[in-house]
């Protein structure tokens, strides 16, 4: 089984849970913690990822959404994250992540779910722990196992 490569399209963080995430120019992934300065760091879901292709699919349903609107930390481009499973490792820039969970229930009042009756995170969001930290920025390569 080989690897597939894409790239980081955006990095998003927030200083509180339930608060919209803001795109940042760079971030530091901390081993067994998450993204420095993000409200979800230190939790069971240290880092979240969502493919830009998933965001585009929701956009096609008529909702104006962008990277970070699904509360994902890392938005990828060119990798089908739906093929990953717990235990898989993802290289993001110089950092290494290990998939811990696929999907999560939408929280109450999710505006995207309320508008179109579906959201990408419950089925397509990927959660991971930081195995090896480092600085990441948009444009950095992302490598994951091929289906």
C-alpha positions as CSV (number, residue, x, y, z in Angstrom):
1,X,0.0,0.0,0.0
2,X,1.5,3.3,-1.0
3,X,0.8,6.9,0.1
4,X,-1.2,9.7,-1.5
5,X,-0.1,13.3,-1.2
6,X,-2.1,16.5,-1.1
7,X,-1.5,19.7,0.7
8,X,-2.7,21.8,3.6
9,X,-5.2,24.4,2.3
10,X,-5.9,26.2,5.5
11,X,-5.3,26.0,9.3
12,X,-8.0,27.3,11.7
13,X,-8.0,27.8,15.4
14,X,-10.2,29.3,18.1
15,X,-9.6,30.3,21.7
16,X,-13.0,28.9,22.9
17,X,-15.1,25.8,22.2
18,X,-18.3,26.6,20.2
19,X,-16.6,29.7,18.8
20,X,-16.0,30.0,15.1
21,X,-12.4,29.2,14.1
22,X,-10.2,31.8,12.4
23,X,-7.7,30.9,9.6
24,X,-4.1,31.5,10.6
25,X,-0.9,31.7,8.6
26,X,0.9,29.0,10.6
27,X,0.5,26.9,13.6
28,X,2.5,24.7,15.9
29,X,1.5,21.2,16.6
30,X,2.5,20.0,20.0
31,X,3.1,16.2,20.7
32,X,0.2,14.6,22.6
33,X,-1.5,18.0,22.9
34,X,-2.8,19.5,19.6
35,X,-2.5,22.9,18.0
36,X,-0.9,25.5,20.3
37,X,-3.5,28.1,21.2
38,X,-6.6,26.1,20.0
39,X,-9.4,25.4,22.4
40,X,-9.5,21.7,21.6
41,X,-5.9,21.1,22.3
42,X,-5.4,18.7,25.2
43,X,-8.8,17.0,24.6
44,X,-9.5,13.6,23.2
45,X,-9.9,15.1,19.8
46,X,-6.6,17.1,19.6
47,X,-6.7,18.0,15.9
48,X,-9.5,17.8,13.4
49,X,-9.1,17.6,9.6
50,X,-11.6,18.0,6.8
51,X,-11.1,17.8,3.1
52,X,-11.7,20.9,1.0
53,X,-13.6,18.5,-1.4
54,X,-16.1,17.9,1.5
55,X,-16.6,21.6,2.0
56,X,-17.1,22.1,-1.7
57,X,-19.8,19.4,-1.7
58,X,-21.7,21.3,1.0
59,X,-21.2,24.5,-0.9
60,X,-22.8,22.9,-4.0
61,X,-26.0,22.4,-1.8
62,X,-26.3,26.2,-1.6
63,X,-24.5,27.0,1.7
64,X,-21.8,29.6,1.7
65,X,-19.0,27.9,3.7
66,X,-15.2,28.2,3.8
67,X,-12.3,26.5,5.4
68,X,-12.7,26.5,9.2
69,X,-16.5,26.8,9.1
70,X,-16.9,23.2,10.2
71,X,-14.6,23.8,13.2
72,X,-11.8,21.8,11.5
73,X,-8.2,22.7,12.4
74,X,-6.6,21.5,9.1
75,X,-8.3,21.7,5.8
76,X,-6.7,19.5,3.2
77,X,-6.8,19.4,-0.6
78,X,-6.1,16.4,-2.8
79,X,-6.5,13.6,-0.2
80,X,-9.7,11.6,0.3
81,X,-9.8,11.6,4.1
82,X,-12.9,9.4,4.0
83,X,-10.6,6.4,3.3
84,X,-8.7,6.8,6.5
85,X,-9.3,4.6,9.6
86,X,-8.3,4.8,13.2
87,X,-4.6,4.0,13.6
88,X,-3.6,5.4,10.2
89,X,-0.8,8.0,10.3
90,X,-0.8,11.3,8.4
91,X,2.3,13.4,7.7
92,X,1.4,17.1,7.8
93,X,4.4,19.2,6.9
94,X,7.0,18.0,9.4
95,X,4.5,16.7,11.9
96,X,2.9,13.3,12.3
97,X,-0.7,12.7,13.3
98,X,-2.5,9.4,14.1
99,X,-6.2,9.0,13.3
100,X,-8.2,8.4,16.5
101,X,-11.8,8.9,15.3
102,X,-13.8,9.3,12.1
103,X,-16.7,11.7,12.3
104,X,-18.6,13.1,15.3
105,X,-22.2,14.2,15.9
106,X,-23.1,17.7,14.9
107,X,-23.7,19.9,18.0
108,X,-27.1,21.4,18.5
109,X,-27.7,24.5,16.4
110,X,-25.3,23.7,13.6
111,X,-26.2,26.3,11.0
112,X,-25.0,24.2,8.1
113,X,-27.1,21.2,9.2
114,X,-30.1,23.4,9.8
115,X,-29.8,24.9,6.3
116,X,-29.4,21.8,4.2
117,X,-30.1,18.8,6.5
118,X,-26.6,17.5,6.4
119,X,-23.1,18.4,7.5
120,X,-19.7,17.0,6.5
121,X,-18.1,16.5,10.0
122,X,-20.4,13.6,11.2
123,X,-19.2,11.3,8.3
124,X,-16.1,12.9,6.8
125,X,-14.3,14.7,9.7
126,X,-11.1,13.1,10.9
127,X,-9.8,13.5,14.4
128,X,-6.2,12.8,15.3
129,X,-3.6,13.0,18.0
130,X,-0.2,14.6,17.5
131,X,2.5,11.8,17.5
132,X,5.3,14.2,16.5
133,X,4.9,18.0,16.5
134,X,6.2,20.8,14.5
135,X,5.3,24.0,12.6
136,X,2.7,23.7,9.8
137,X,1.4,26.2,7.3
138,X,-0.9,26.3,4.2
139,X,0.8,24.8,1.2
140,X,2.7,22.2,3.3
141,X,2.4,18.6,1.9
142,X,0.0,16.1,3.5
143,X,0.7,12.4,3.0
144,X,-1.7,9.6,4.0
145,X,-2.0,5.9,3.3
146,X,-3.6,5.1,0.0
147,X,-7.0,3.3,0.4
